[in-house]
Amino acid sequence: MPHDLRGAEIRPGDIVSMDFKVKLITNSEDFCNVTLESCLPMTSGGVDRLTISQVNTRQVFKKS
């Protein structure tokens, strides 16, 4: 059964969170685009991290 980092079952339609570090910002007057890199590696070796680009800052919020 598919599960999250803590072992909870995940189903289609569930809302999940994932921590990312901002790697690059493309400036504009209002909202900007960012390139993000996952804080946790995808493999046990700790090297491979997910990178996603062109995420609008309207879609994210800064943790305190």
URJO-V920287 format. One record per pair of residues at least 6 apart in sequence whose ideal C-beta (glycine too) atoms are under 7 Angstrom apart, sorted by sequence separation. I is the first residue (numbers start at 1). J is the second residue. D is the distance in Angstrom with one decimal. If there is no record, write none. Layout:
BEGIN
i=I j=J d=D
i=I j=J d=D
END
This chain:
BEGIN
i=3 j=9 d=5.6
i=4 j=10 d=5.5
i=10 j=16 d=6.9
i=26 j=32 d=5.6
i=41 j=47 d=6.3
i=42 j=48 d=4.6
i=2 j=9 d=7.0
i=3 j=10 d=6.0
i=25 j=32 d=5.4
i=26 j=33 d=4.3
i=41 j=48 d=5.7
i=42 j=49 d=6.6
i=1 j=9 d=5.5
i=2 j=10 d=4.7
i=41 j=49 d=5.5
i=42 j=50 d=6.1
i=25 j=34 d=5.3
i=24 j=34 d=6.6
i=24 j=35 d=4.0
i=38 j=49 d=4.7
i=4 j=16 d=6.5
i=22 j=34 d=5.3
i=23 j=35 d=4.8
i=37 j=49 d=5.2
i=38 j=50 d=4.1
i=23 j=36 d=6.5
i=22 j=36 d=6.2
i=23 j=37 d=4.9
i=37 j=51 d=5.0
i=21 j=36 d=6.9
i=36 j=51 d=6.9
i=20 j=36 d=3.8
i=21 j=37 d=5.1
i=35 j=51 d=6.6
i=36 j=52 d=5.3
i=20 j=37 d=6.2
i=20 j=38 d=5.7
i=21 j=39 d=5.8
i=35 j=53 d=4.5
i=20 j=39 d=6.4
i=36 j=55 d=5.8
i=18 j=38 d=6.5
i=19 j=39 d=4.2
i=33 j=54 d=5.1
i=34 j=55 d=5.3
i=33 j=55 d=6.6
i=33 j=56 d=5.8
i=34 j=57 d=6.0
i=31 j=56 d=5.4
i=32 j=57 d=4.9
i=31 j=57 d=4.7
i=31 j=58 d=4.4
END
